[in-house]
Amino acid sequence: MKLYIHYIHSDVDENLNAFIQKKVDKLETFYDNIIEGEVYLKRSNNNTEENAVAELKIKIPGSSPFAVEQAKSFEAAVDACVEAVRKQIKKIKGKQAAQ
């Protein structure tokens, strides 16, 4: 799957890129018609420990599942986003099967 990773006000981290690619690629085991994905990583301005924000948008035919999660690290935020999008894909797939 083609995946675009955008860092907002942060430096690019190749290890993080590889982690994100690996996690998002697992979504293809649930739905094989994924066209592409976009990930946005940024730090929130609040003064809490959980200031890493990840946004994940997946493009599939007829829909675009989207998730935003905030956590202590980008890895945890991406992990939560992937899980949220996985649930959305499962729901979409169920609706398509019912038609």
C-alpha positions as CSV (number, residue, x, y, z in Angstrom):
1,M,0.0,0.0,0.0
2,K,1.2,3.5,-0.8
3,L,1.5,5.4,2.5
4,Y,2.3,9.1,2.9
5,I,3.7,10.1,6.3
6,H,3.7,13.8,7.2
7,Y,5.6,15.3,10.2
8,I,4.2,18.6,11.3
9,H,6.8,20.7,13.2
10,S,8.9,17.6,13.9
11,D,11.9,16.0,12.3
12,V,11.6,12.9,10.1
13,D,12.4,9.7,11.9
14,E,13.2,6.7,9.6
15,N,12.7,4.1,12.4
16,L,9.2,5.6,13.1
17,N,8.4,5.5,9.4
18,A,9.2,1.8,9.3
19,F,7.1,1.2,12.4
20,I,4.2,3.1,10.9
21,Q,4.5,1.3,7.6
22,K,4.5,-2.1,9.3
23,K,1.5,-1.3,11.4
24,V,-0.6,0.2,8.6
25,D,0.3,-2.6,6.2
26,K,-1.4,-5.0,8.6
27,L,-4.7,-3.4,7.7
28,E,-4.5,-5.1,4.3
29,T,-5.1,-8.4,6.1
30,F,-8.6,-7.2,6.9
31,Y,-9.4,-5.4,3.6
32,D,-7.4,-6.0,0.5
33,N,-8.7,-3.1,-1.7
34,I,-7.0,-0.3,0.3
35,I,-5.8,2.3,-2.2
36,E,-3.5,4.4,0.0
37,G,-3.1,5.9,3.4
38,E,-2.0,9.2,5.0
39,V,-0.5,9.7,8.4
40,Y,0.0,13.1,10.1
41,L,2.2,13.3,13.2
42,K,2.3,16.4,15.4
43,R,2.8,17.5,19.0
44,S,-0.2,19.2,20.7
45,N,0.3,22.4,22.5
46,N,-1.2,21.2,25.8
47,N,1.1,20.7,28.7
48,T,0.3,17.1,29.4
49,E,2.5,14.0,29.0
50,E,0.2,12.8,26.2
51,N,1.1,15.4,23.6
52,A,1.9,13.1,20.6
53,V,-1.0,13.2,18.1
54,A,-1.4,10.9,15.1
55,E,-4.1,11.1,12.4
56,L,-4.6,8.2,10.1
57,K,-6.8,8.3,6.9
58,I,-7.2,5.2,4.7
59,K,-8.7,5.5,1.2
60,I,-10.8,2.5,0.1
61,P,-13.5,2.3,-2.6
62,G,-16.6,4.1,-1.4
63,S,-15.2,5.2,2.0
64,S,-12.3,6.8,3.9
65,P,-11.9,5.6,7.4
66,F,-10.3,8.2,9.6
67,A,-8.9,8.2,13.2
68,V,-7.2,10.7,15.5
69,E,-5.5,9.6,18.6
70,Q,-3.3,11.2,21.3
71,A,-0.8,9.4,23.5
72,K,2.6,9.7,25.2
73,S,4.5,8.6,22.1
74,F,3.9,8.6,18.3
75,E,4.1,4.8,18.4
76,A,1.3,4.5,20.9
77,A,-0.8,7.0,19.0
78,V,-0.3,5.3,15.7
79,D,-1.1,1.9,17.3
80,A,-4.4,3.3,18.6
81,C,-5.2,4.9,15.2
82,V,-4.6,1.6,13.4
83,E,-6.9,-0.2,15.8
84,A,-9.7,2.4,15.4
85,V,-9.4,2.2,11.6
86,R,-9.4,-1.6,11.7
87,K,-12.7,-1.5,13.5
88,Q,-14.1,0.9,11.0
89,I,-12.9,-1.3,8.1
90,K,-14.5,-4.3,9.7
91,K,-17.8,-2.4,10.0
92,I,-17.7,-1.2,6.4
93,K,-16.8,-4.8,5.2
94,G,-19.8,-6.1,7.1
95,K,-22.2,-3.6,5.5
96,Q,-20.8,-4.5,2.0
97,A,-21.3,-8.2,2.7
98,A,-24.9,-7.6,3.7
99,Q,-25.7,-5.9,0.4
